Structures are given as C-alpha cells and as structure tokens.
C-alpha cells in the first residue's frame, strides 16, 4: 500500500507540474521560437515531414493556448516585469538554468558528447561558486563557456528514434511523441523534482521560473503570429525545424 501511495504521489507531482509549468505557455516562453525563426530562411526552408493525424485536436489546443497566452499569461508577465528589473529577472533565469545542469550533463553523456559533458560540469562548478549559486553566468561572461543545451528528446533523436506524430499539448504547446517522452524523462532528471517540499509548492516554483523566462521574451510569439499566414502551421514548422537543428549539431 505504501508503495502504491508513493507512486500516486509521483504521478500527481508530475501532472500538477505539467499544469503549473504550462501556465506561462511553454511555447511562448521558450527559446524555440526565437532561434527557430532564424532557421526558417525562405531559401533554405524545407517542409518538415511529420505526420499530423491529430490536426483538428491540435488546432483546438493551439487556439486554447493562444487565448491563454493573451488573456492570462501575457498580462501576468507584463505586471511581473514592471516590478522586477531585467537584470534581476535574468539572474533568476540563470539560477534555474544552473540548477538544471544535471539534465544537460546526463544527456551529453548519453549522446557520447564527452567534451560537452565536461563543459557542463565546468559551468556548474564555476557558476555555483563564483556565480553565487548560478545567479551570475560567470562561466559565459568571463570564461566563454557556453551551455550545451541538451535534453532527452534530443538524445532519442541522436539514436534515430522516430519523431512520431506531431502533438500540440494544452498549456505546453508544440511537441512530438519523441519529445513528449523526453519531457517525462527530463522531469525525473531535474533536481527540482526531488526538493523536500509539497508538490504544489514545487510546481509553483516551476511556474514562477517559466513566468520569469516568459517576461524576458514577450513579443516573440506575437511577431511569429503576425508574420504567418497560418500561425498553427508556422509554429509547428518552426518547432520541428528547430528541434532537428539541435539534433544535427
């Protein structure tokens, strides 16, 4: 019985975290859009071939996420940024990125990228000490050591696991079957998952982190949407193209 209760706690923790992470709408906050837009130059663009049999459902959730972003997320982040200056918000982002170093490190190892794994370890040590717990990215600003930016979805791609079908999750935005599995695995690699606090508090911390990140990137989703004939297709193609570029690095 105790084991079953423990499993239920983990399941509830994961589901509640998905919900709370999603409140800032992951696709609007992440760096996917900014970097993917650069990758989608007209002369080089090739239509990503990913099955979308769930398109009617995906479009419904795209509209749902879009309304959530403009009606809730953007107003909250706009108010949030008026109280915290950019420098402080960047420091908060740095600290959370430093805390997620084990995710990048493990995936570098799994992808057999020894140099990248070593780089992640150096970054974590430098930023955790000289960077005062990661609030300052000293590794980048003083030693030119860039983050590896790896996750388990990319790891599966390196091993040529198929992307599967395209999925636009409510709250979380664009993904594929492969990246959805990667999200679950990375959740259990994330040190935040093992914080000795109530799962709602933990989820709130994650939501706060993503709200902070979104406040630093307000306007990017709007630019993509305004420049697209079909925003749903534009976001899908940008996401897939960006993910493929990450795997090919």
C-alpha positions in Angstrom: 0.0 0.0 0.0 2.8 2.4 0.9 4.5 1.7 -2.5 1.2 2.4 -4.3 0.8 5.7 -2.4 4.3 6.7 -3.3 3.7 6.0 -7.0 0.5 8.1 -6.8 2.4 11.0 -5.3 4.9 10.9 -8.1 2.1 10.8 -10.7 0.3 13.7 -9.1 3.5 15.7 -8.8 4.3 15.2 -12.5 0.7 16.1 -13.6 0.5 19.1 -11.4 3.9 20.3 -12.5 2.8 20.0 -16.2 -0.2 22.2 -15.4 1.8 24.8 -13.5 4.7 24.9 -15.9 2.2 25.4 -18.7 0.6 28.5 -17.2 3.2 30.7 -18.8 2.6 28.6 -22.1 5.9 26.9 -22.7 6.0 27.6 -26.4 5.7 31.3 -25.9 8.4 31.4 -23.3 11.0 29.1 -24.7 13.9 30.0 -26.9 12.4 27.7 -29.6 10.6 30.5 -31.4 13.4 33.0 -31.4 16.0 30.6 -32.7 13.7 28.7 -35.0 12.6 31.9 -36.8 16.3 32.4 -37.7 16.5 28.9 -39.0 13.5 29.3 -41.3 15.1 31.3 -44.0 12.9 31.1 -47.2 15.8 30.0 -49.5 16.7 27.1 -47.1 13.3 26.1 -45.8 12.1 22.6 -46.4 8.7 21.4 -45.3 9.2 19.2 -42.3 7.6 15.9 -42.9 5.9 14.9 -39.6 2.6 13.2 -39.5 -0.2 15.3 -38.0 -3.2 13.0 -37.8 -4.4 14.8 -34.8 -4.6 18.2 -36.6 -8.2 19.0 -35.6 -7.4 18.4 -31.9 -4.0 20.1 -32.2 -5.6 23.2 -33.7 -8.2 23.3 -31.0 -5.4 23.2 -28.3 -3.4 25.8 -30.3 -6.3 28.1 -30.1 -6.8 27.3 -26.4 -3.1 28.1 -25.7 -3.3 31.2 -27.8 -6.2 32.5 -25.8 -4.5 31.6 -22.5 -1.4 33.4 -23.6 -3.1 36.7 -24.5 -5.8 36.6 -21.7 -3.7 35.4 -18.8 -0.1 34.8 -19.4 0.9 38.0 -21.1 -1.0 40.2 -18.6 0.6 38.4 -15.7 4.1 38.6 -17.2 3.6 42.2 -18.1 2.8 43.1 -14.5 5.6 40.9 -13.2 8.2 42.6 -15.3 7.1 46.1 -14.0 8.2 45.1 -10.5 11.5 43.3 -11.4 14.2 44.9 -13.5 15.7 43.0 -16.4 18.9 42.3 -14.6 17.2 40.6 -11.7 15.0 38.6 -14.0 18.0 37.4 -15.9 19.7 36.5 -12.7 16.7 34.4 -11.7 16.7 32.7 -15.1 20.5 32.0 -14.7 20.0 30.3 -11.3 17.3 28.0 -12.6 19.3 27.1 -15.7 22.3 26.3 -13.4 20.1 24.1 -11.3 19.1 22.2 -14.5 22.7 21.4 -15.3 22.3 17.7 -14.4 19.7 17.3 -17.2 22.2 18.6 -19.8 25.1 16.7 -18.3 23.4 13.3 -18.3 22.1 13.8 -21.8 25.5 14.8 -23.0 26.8 11.6 -21.6 24.0 9.6 -23.2 24.8 11.2 -26.5 28.5 10.4 -26.1 29.5 14.0 -26.2 32.3 13.9 -23.7 33.5 17.5 -24.4 30.1 18.9 -23.9 29.6 16.9 -20.7 32.9 18.3 -19.4 31.8 21.8 -20.3 28.5 21.4 -18.4 30.4 20.2 -15.4 32.8 23.2 -15.5 29.9 25.6 -16.0 28.1 24.2 -13.0 31.2 24.4 -10.7 32.1 27.9 -11.8 28.6 29.3 -11.7 27.7 27.6 -8.4 30.7 29.2 -6.7 31.9 32.3 -8.5 28.4 32.9 -9.8 26.9 32.9 -6.3 24.7 29.8 -6.8 24.2 30.4 -10.5 22.6 33.9 -10.3 25.5 35.1 -12.4 26.7 33.3 -15.5 30.3 33.8 -14.9 31.3 30.8 -17.0 29.9 32.5 -20.0 30.7 36.1 -19.4 34.3 35.6 -18.1 35.4 32.2 -19.5 33.3 32.0 -22.7 31.9 28.6 -21.6 28.5 28.1 -23.3 25.8 25.8 -22.1 25.3 22.5 -24.0 21.5 22.8 -24.3 20.7 19.1 -24.4 17.6 17.2 -23.4 16.4 13.6 -23.6 14.2 14.3 -26.7 17.4 15.3 -28.5 19.1 12.2 -27.1 16.4 10.0 -28.6 16.9 11.8 -31.9 20.6 11.2 -31.9 19.8 7.5 -31.6 17.5 7.9 -34.6 14.3 7.3 -32.7 11.4 8.5 -34.9 9.7 11.8 -34.0 6.3 10.1 -34.2 3.3 12.3 -34.7 3.0 16.0 -34.0 1.2 16.9 -30.8 0.1 20.3 -29.6 -0.4 19.9 -25.9 -2.7 22.1 -23.9 -0.7 24.5 -21.8 2.7 23.1 -23.0 2.4 23.8 -26.7 4.1 22.1 -29.7 5.8 18.7 -29.3 6.1 15.2 -30.8 5.7 11.8 -29.4 9.5 11.6 -29.0 9.9 15.0 -27.3 6.9 14.2 -25.0 8.7 11.1 -23.8 11.8 13.2 -23.4 9.9 15.7 -21.3 8.9 13.0 -18.9 12.5 11.6 -18.6 13.9 15.1 -18.1 11.4 15.7 -15.3 12.9 12.9 -13.3 16.4 14.1 -14.1 15.6 17.6 -12.8 16.9 18.3 -9.3 13.7 20.3 -8.6 11.7 17.1 -8.7 13.4 15.9 -5.5 13.0 19.1 -3.5 11.7 18.2 0.0 8.6 20.4 -0.3 4.9 19.9 -1.1 4.3 19.1 -4.7 2.1 22.1 -5.2 4.9 24.4 -3.8 7.3 22.7 -6.2 5.0 23.2 -9.1 4.6 26.8 -8.1 8.4 27.2 -8.2 8.5 25.8 -11.7 5.6 28.0 -12.8 7.4 31.0 -11.3 10.6 30.1 -13.2 8.7 29.9 -16.5 6.8 33.1 -15.8 10.2 34.8 -15.3 11.5 33.4 -18.6 8.4 34.5 -20.4 8.8 38.0 -19.2 12.2 38.2 -20.8 10.8 37.1 -24.2 7.5 38.9 -24.5 6.7 39.8 -28.1 8.4 36.9 -29.9 5.2 34.8 -30.2 3.3 37.9 -31.3 5.9 38.5 -34.1 5.7 34.9 -35.3 1.9 35.0 -35.3 1.6 38.4 -37.1 4.1 37.3 -39.9 2.4 33.9 -40.5 -0.4 33.2 -43.0 -1.4 30.2 -40.8 0.1 30.6 -37.3 -0.6 27.0 -36.4 1.5 25.7 -39.3 4.2 28.3 -38.8 4.6 27.3 -35.1 4.6 23.6 -36.0 7.2 24.0 -38.7 9.4 26.3 -36.6 9.3 23.9 -33.7 10.2 20.9 -35.8 12.9 22.7 -37.8 14.5 23.9 -34.6 14.5 20.5 -32.9 16.1 18.9 -35.9 18.8 21.6 -36.0 19.6 20.9 -32.3 20.0 17.2 -33.0 22.2 17.8 -36.1 24.7 19.9 -34.1 
